[in-house]
Amino acid sequence: MNILHINQADKTGGAAIGVYRLHQSLLQQSVESRLMADIVSADDEQITQIPKRRFIDWQIGKITRGLGFNELHLTSTFAISSHPFYQTAEVLHFHNLHNGYFNYLALPKLTREKPAVLTLHDMWGMTGHCAYSFACDRWKTGCGSCPDLATDPAIRRDSTALQWKLKHWAYHHANLAAVVSTSRWMVAQLEQSLLGHLPIYRIPYGLDAQQYVPLDPMTCRATLNISTYRYVLLCAAQSMNNPRKGGDLLVRVLNGLPPSLRKETVLLVFGKGGQTITNAVEIATVDLGYVQADAEKAIAYSAADLFLFPTRADAFGLVAQEAMACGTPTVAFDAGGVSDIVRPGITGLLAEPENVEQFRDAIAQLLEDKLMREKMGDQGRQIIKTEYSLDRYAQSYIALYKKALQIS
């Protein structure tokens, strides 16, 4: 088989990391895999940037973006069919199609002669504009009268009802063999959405349990210049400044810990904007900045007693999965698909969404019980090896690609 992935980025962000790991895993399974992305950082001959018609698209975009459409100006998307990666592909695999790089109206043309799989890493594919709808459920019936145009990805005018209809048209005229997402929560959303007419599958991210492995905590702390005699809490996100990631909630959680516990604790942070958190908390901090290398992330996860995941909405929780592979239990809010990874009493503890007091109590409970932390760490590591291996990740998609080829 020859698979072409199309995604917004190749390695930046949780979804991109998941796609890149799938791409690499397919190659290891002797499947021809290539990736086209808007943002390319990897030095890989199997990855290329999506063609762009910058001047034409920019001119059209001056009109369409003002009307609330972030993607419809992209005539360059239709040129993908002329690229050698597309021409040799047998199955197309679409991933995150938002953030102004892909025109979803091109789906019918691009899939006319090639079957496709669509993986949703967030809710954008089923809404009129937002990546996460939070309390709004207008996406189930057609959007319109959007309560928050500024929700990422923001739009200038309320085009949500028309965008919902355009996506509906595109999906029903495209040769989509299946739609996939990463968690049980996302599958439940898909079943109620404009994609509900398609076969729906859950395929969670896989990761390399040989790269993400429990390391000696004291050695890792020494590497990071952290005192070996303190508790270490870790938080991480692509952007700590993104309100969806709950940085403001984390500040309230940590600043509300008993003063005696704060004195005994170090907060370790990695991700863009980590300084915002470290400046706001009344606790010793170490900001690692943006960390991309797997080995460096494994050191940070292994150095921590607990991983803190205060997200307001997530389809899965890739960073919590990475922490789990390194034997570090997680405290999180029970939001979106997080409970697939953070299993209460097994791999960590969950607090009700936005319930800062419950989150704080869970931290205190686990810091006071080393045996419980170690047990959760061991259980999480075992779950990673049995449920989230790269081989299982790749094989699940290979089976789906085979079905797609039979459908076509």
VMD Tcl script that draws the C-alpha trace (Angstrom):
set ca {
  {0.00 0.00 0.00}
  {0.96 3.61 -0.55}
  {-0.52 6.09 1.92}
  {-0.50 9.88 1.74}
  {-1.13 11.77 4.97}
  {-2.23 15.41 4.88}
  {-1.90 17.40 8.10}
  {-1.33 20.95 9.30}
  {2.17 20.18 10.65}
  {4.61 17.31 10.66}
  {5.91 17.39 14.26}
  {4.59 20.47 16.08}
  {1.72 19.84 18.51}
  {0.05 16.72 19.87}
  {-1.88 15.86 16.71}
  {1.19 16.31 14.52}
  {3.26 14.11 16.82}
  {0.57 11.44 16.60}
  {0.55 11.65 12.80}
  {4.34 11.58 12.57}
  {4.52 8.50 14.79}
  {1.94 6.77 12.60}
  {3.91 7.71 9.47}
  {7.12 6.28 10.94}
  {5.36 3.15 12.21}
  {3.85 2.43 8.79}
  {7.28 2.67 7.20}
  {8.55 0.13 9.74}
  {5.66 -2.14 8.71}
  {6.86 -1.92 5.06}
  {3.97 0.34 4.08}
  {4.84 3.23 1.76}
  {3.89 6.32 3.74}
  {4.30 9.98 2.82}
  {3.20 13.18 4.51}
  {2.25 16.57 3.12}
  {1.98 19.40 5.66}
  {1.76 23.15 5.87}
  {4.51 23.40 8.52}
  {7.46 21.09 7.90}
  {10.37 20.77 10.34}
  {11.57 17.19 9.83}
  {14.47 16.39 7.51}
  {12.71 13.55 5.75}
  {12.44 12.92 2.01}
  {9.03 11.32 2.60}
  {7.66 14.62 3.96}
  {7.00 17.73 1.90}
  {5.20 21.04 2.14}
  {1.77 21.43 0.60}
  {1.87 23.44 -2.66}
  {0.86 27.08 -2.31}
  {-0.40 29.75 -4.68}
  {0.47 32.56 -2.33}
  {-0.50 35.62 -4.39}
  {-3.81 34.29 -5.74}
  {-4.85 32.80 -2.41}
  {-3.89 35.97 -0.55}
  {-5.98 38.13 -2.87}
  {-9.05 35.92 -2.51}
  {-8.47 35.59 1.22}
  {-8.74 39.34 1.74}
  {-12.43 38.91 0.93}
  {-13.27 35.47 2.32}
  {-11.50 35.83 5.66}
  {-13.38 39.06 6.28}
  {-16.60 37.12 5.74}
  {-15.62 34.54 8.35}
  {-14.15 31.83 6.11}
  {-10.55 30.88 6.98}
  {-10.05 28.20 4.32}
  {-12.17 28.85 1.24}
  {-9.60 31.12 -0.44}
  {-7.09 28.29 -0.77}
  {-7.17 27.38 -4.46}
  {-3.77 25.78 -3.87}
  {-5.45 22.80 -2.20}
  {-6.80 21.70 -5.58}
  {-3.20 21.59 -6.89}
  {-2.36 18.74 -4.51}
  {-3.68 16.34 -7.18}
  {-0.75 17.31 -9.42}
  {1.90 16.42 -6.85}
  {3.83 13.13 -7.26}
  {3.04 12.17 -3.65}
  {-0.67 12.34 -4.47}
  {-0.38 10.62 -7.84}
  {1.38 7.55 -6.42}
  {-0.87 7.26 -3.35}
  {-3.49 4.52 -3.14}
  {-5.20 5.82 0.01}
  {-5.43 9.40 1.26}
  {-5.39 10.00 5.00}
  {-6.62 13.43 6.07}
  {-5.92 14.70 9.58}
  {-6.23 18.25 11.01}
  {-7.49 20.33 8.09}
  {-7.88 23.68 9.84}
  {-5.67 26.70 10.63}
  {-5.88 28.19 7.17}
  {-3.89 25.81 4.98}
  {-6.46 23.42 3.39}
  {-9.71 24.07 1.54}
  {-12.17 21.37 2.62}
  {-14.24 21.98 -0.53}
  {-11.45 20.14 -2.40}
  {-12.26 16.85 -0.66}
  {-14.65 15.60 -3.39}
  {-12.10 16.24 -6.14}
  {-9.12 14.80 -4.27}
  {-11.03 11.63 -3.36}
  {-12.76 11.11 -6.70}
  {-10.38 8.32 -7.71}
  {-8.73 7.55 -4.37}
  {-10.48 6.42 -1.19}
  {-9.77 8.37 1.95}
  {-9.72 8.06 5.72}
  {-10.40 11.12 7.88}
  {-8.98 11.28 11.40}
  {-10.30 13.99 13.70}
  {-7.82 15.07 16.37}
  {-10.26 17.68 17.65}
  {-13.85 18.75 16.92}
  {-13.24 21.19 14.06}
  {-14.29 18.71 11.37}
  {-17.81 18.52 12.84}
  {-18.41 22.18 13.80}
  {-19.00 25.46 12.04}
  {-15.62 26.82 13.10}
  {-14.31 25.80 16.53}
  {-11.82 23.07 17.43}
  {-13.64 22.50 20.73}
  {-17.23 23.50 21.42}
  {-17.06 23.33 25.23}
  {-20.66 23.71 26.52}
  {-22.15 24.56 23.11}
  {-23.89 21.76 21.21}
  {-25.16 23.71 18.20}
  {-22.78 21.67 16.01}
  {-25.22 18.75 16.34}
  {-27.94 20.57 14.40}
  {-26.17 23.02 12.10}
  {-24.41 25.74 14.14}
  {-25.31 29.39 13.52}
  {-25.66 32.16 16.12}
  {-22.21 31.17 17.38}
  {-21.69 32.08 21.05}
  {-17.93 32.59 20.68}
  {-16.31 33.53 17.37}
  {-12.96 33.97 19.17}
  {-12.72 30.31 20.12}
  {-9.74 28.80 18.31}
  {-9.59 28.92 15.33}
  {-11.20 32.36 15.50}
  {-13.30 33.81 12.68}
  {-14.24 37.43 11.98}
  {-17.95 36.97 11.23}
  {-20.50 34.35 12.09}
  {-20.32 32.08 9.04}
  {-20.83 28.95 11.14}
  {-24.22 27.88 9.75}
  {-22.98 28.10 6.16}
  {-19.64 26.49 6.98}
  {-21.49 23.59 8.64}
  {-23.56 23.13 5.48}
  {-20.49 23.34 3.25}
  {-18.69 20.69 5.31}
  {-21.83 18.54 5.15}
  {-21.82 18.87 1.36}
  {-18.10 18.11 1.10}
  {-18.31 14.99 3.26}
  {-21.33 13.62 1.41}
  {-19.67 14.12 -1.99}
  {-16.24 12.79 -0.97}
  {-15.09 9.18 -1.15}
  {-14.56 8.84 2.60}
  {-14.28 5.21 3.64}
  {-14.19 5.92 7.38}
  {-13.76 8.55 10.04}
  {-11.49 7.92 13.01}
  {-10.73 9.53 16.33}
  {-8.54 8.80 19.30}
  {-10.89 8.46 22.29}
  {-14.27 7.09 23.32}
  {-15.44 10.62 24.03}
  {-14.61 11.77 20.49}
  {-16.32 8.74 18.98}
  {-19.47 9.63 20.92}
  {-19.31 13.17 19.52}
  {-18.82 11.87 15.98}
  {-21.86 9.63 16.24}
  {-24.01 12.73 16.87}
  {-22.38 14.85 14.16}
  {-22.59 15.56 10.45}
  {-20.06 12.72 10.01}
  {-22.34 10.20 11.71}
  {-23.33 8.61 8.39}
  {-19.82 7.19 7.98}
  {-18.23 4.15 9.63}
  {-16.61 5.44 12.83}
  {-13.55 3.91 14.51}
  {-11.51 4.60 17.63}
  {-7.76 4.29 17.14}
  {-5.73 5.87 19.96}
  {-2.21 7.16 19.47}
  {0.65 4.74 19.90}
  {4.11 5.55 21.19}
  {7.52 3.94 21.45}
  {7.76 2.37 24.90}
  {11.51 2.00 24.38}
  {11.95 5.76 24.07}
  {9.41 6.70 26.72}
  {10.62 4.54 29.56}
  {10.90 5.03 33.35}
  {14.35 6.37 34.18}
  {16.00 6.79 37.57}
  {14.26 9.85 39.09}
  {17.28 11.04 41.08}
  {19.55 10.89 38.03}
  {16.97 12.80 35.97}
  {16.62 15.45 38.65}
  {20.38 15.88 38.82}
  {20.43 16.29 35.03}
  {17.82 19.06 35.33}
  {19.51 20.65 38.40}
  {16.50 19.92 40.61}
  {16.85 19.12 44.30}
  {16.49 15.41 45.00}
  {14.85 16.18 48.33}
  {11.73 17.91 47.01}
  {8.50 16.82 45.41}
  {8.51 17.48 41.67}
  {5.34 18.37 39.79}
  {5.40 18.57 36.00}
  {3.07 20.27 33.52}
  {3.48 20.46 29.76}
  {1.65 21.65 26.66}
  {2.49 22.89 23.18}
  {1.42 26.36 24.38}
  {0.94 27.04 28.07}
  {-0.74 30.35 27.13}
  {-3.65 28.61 25.40}
  {-6.70 29.05 27.72}
  {-7.92 25.58 26.73}
  {-4.87 24.05 28.40}
  {-5.93 25.44 31.79}
  {-2.79 27.32 32.80}
  {-4.90 29.75 34.84}
  {-6.53 26.84 36.66}
  {-3.11 25.35 37.40}
  {-1.95 28.61 38.98}
  {-4.98 28.60 41.27}
  {-4.38 24.95 42.15}
  {-0.73 25.39 43.05}
  {-1.08 28.69 44.88}
  {-3.78 27.10 47.03}
  {-1.57 24.26 48.25}
  {-0.58 24.48 51.93}
  {2.47 26.74 52.40}
  {4.44 23.86 53.93}
  {3.84 21.72 50.84}
  {4.72 24.54 48.45}
  {8.09 24.92 50.20}
  {8.83 21.25 49.61}
  {7.82 21.27 45.94}
  {9.36 22.22 42.60}
  {7.25 22.85 39.50}
  {8.83 21.66 36.25}
  {7.36 23.15 33.05}
  {7.96 22.54 29.37}
  {6.15 24.10 26.41}
  {5.87 27.50 24.81}
  {4.82 30.20 27.25}
  {5.92 28.29 30.32}
  {7.32 31.48 31.80}
  {3.76 32.75 32.20}
  {3.09 29.91 34.63}
  {6.39 30.12 36.47}
  {5.94 33.86 37.04}
  {2.47 33.39 38.51}
  {2.92 30.50 40.93}
  {4.18 30.86 44.50}
  {6.46 27.86 44.21}
  {10.00 27.13 43.03}
  {9.99 26.52 39.25}
  {12.16 25.23 36.44}
  {11.12 26.23 32.90}
  {12.59 23.94 30.23}
  {11.04 25.88 27.33}
  {9.75 24.03 24.29}
  {11.02 20.44 24.33}
  {10.64 18.27 21.22}
  {13.21 15.49 21.60}
  {11.73 12.26 22.96}
  {14.78 11.54 25.13}
  {14.61 14.96 26.79}
  {10.90 14.61 27.46}
  {11.44 11.17 29.01}
  {13.94 12.70 31.43}
  {11.42 15.37 32.47}
  {8.57 12.87 32.93}
  {10.80 10.51 34.92}
  {12.03 13.32 37.18}
  {8.47 14.10 38.29}
  {6.44 12.61 41.11}
  {3.22 13.67 39.38}
  {2.20 14.94 35.97}
  {-0.44 17.70 36.11}
  {-2.86 18.01 33.19}
  {-5.36 20.85 33.86}
  {-6.86 20.88 30.36}
  {-10.36 22.22 29.79}
  {-10.82 20.16 26.61}
  {-8.74 17.51 24.86}
  {-9.60 14.75 22.43}
  {-7.05 12.40 23.99}
  {-4.14 13.74 26.08}
  {-0.90 12.74 24.37}
  {1.34 14.30 27.05}
  {-0.47 12.32 29.76}
  {0.12 9.19 27.68}
  {3.84 10.00 27.47}
  {3.98 10.54 31.24}
  {2.22 7.21 31.76}
  {4.82 5.44 29.63}
  {7.51 6.86 31.91}
  {5.78 5.52 35.00}
  {4.50 8.89 36.23}
  {0.87 9.10 37.43}
  {-1.31 12.02 36.32}
  {-3.78 14.34 38.01}
  {-6.20 15.87 35.49}
  {-9.64 17.33 35.02}
  {-12.16 14.87 33.62}
  {-12.50 16.70 30.31}
  {-13.04 15.25 26.83}
  {-11.13 12.06 26.14}
  {-8.68 12.39 29.05}
  {-10.30 9.55 31.02}
  {-9.12 7.04 28.41}
  {-5.59 7.68 29.70}
  {-6.06 8.94 33.24}
  {-7.98 6.08 34.83}
  {-8.98 6.95 38.41}
  {-7.18 4.83 40.97}
  {-5.25 3.00 38.24}
  {-3.04 5.50 36.38}
  {-3.91 8.70 38.27}
  {-6.76 10.74 39.67}
  {-9.44 12.90 38.02}
  {-11.16 16.03 39.29}
  {-14.45 17.44 38.05}
  {-13.93 20.01 35.26}
  {-12.87 23.40 36.68}
  {-12.99 22.03 40.26}
  {-9.74 23.47 41.55}
  {-10.25 22.16 45.08}
  {-10.66 18.55 43.93}
  {-7.58 18.84 41.72}
  {-5.58 20.25 44.65}
  {-6.77 17.51 46.99}
  {-5.77 14.84 44.46}
  {-2.24 16.26 44.30}
  {-1.93 16.31 48.07}
  {-3.31 12.78 48.35}
  {-0.80 11.31 45.92}
  {2.20 13.26 47.22}
  {1.50 11.85 50.66}
  {1.30 8.26 49.41}
  {4.47 7.13 47.65}
  {3.33 3.52 47.43}
  {0.16 4.57 45.61}
  {2.18 6.67 43.16}
  {4.51 3.79 42.46}
  {1.63 1.37 41.96}
  {-0.11 3.75 39.55}
  {3.15 4.27 37.70}
  {3.67 0.53 37.28}
  {0.06 0.00 36.16}
  {0.27 2.84 33.67}
  {3.47 1.49 32.18}
  {1.90 -1.93 31.71}
  {-1.19 -0.44 30.03}
  {1.06 1.46 27.60}
  {2.81 -1.73 26.56}
  {-0.41 -3.71 26.09}
  {-2.78 -1.09 24.63}
  {-0.73 1.70 23.04}
  {2.18 0.11 21.22}
  {3.32 1.54 17.89}
  {2.78 -1.84 16.26}
  {-0.86 -1.93 17.36}
  {-1.30 1.70 16.24}
  {0.01 0.97 12.75}
  {-1.81 -2.36 12.35}
  {-5.15 -0.78 13.26}
  {-4.77 1.75 10.46}
  {-3.42 -0.83 7.99}
  {-6.61 -2.84 8.50}
  {-8.64 0.29 7.83}
  {-6.67 1.14 4.67}
  {-7.36 -2.37 3.36}
  {-11.08 -1.86 3.94}
  {-10.89 1.48 2.14}
  {-9.31 -0.11 -0.91}
  {-12.00 -2.79 -0.99}
  {-14.71 -0.12 -0.77}
  {-13.27 1.78 -3.69}
}
mol new
graphics top color blue
foreach p $ca { graphics top sphere $p radius 0.5 }
foreach p [lrange $ca 0 end-1] q [lrange $ca 1 end] { graphics top cylinder $p $q radius 0.2 }
display resetview
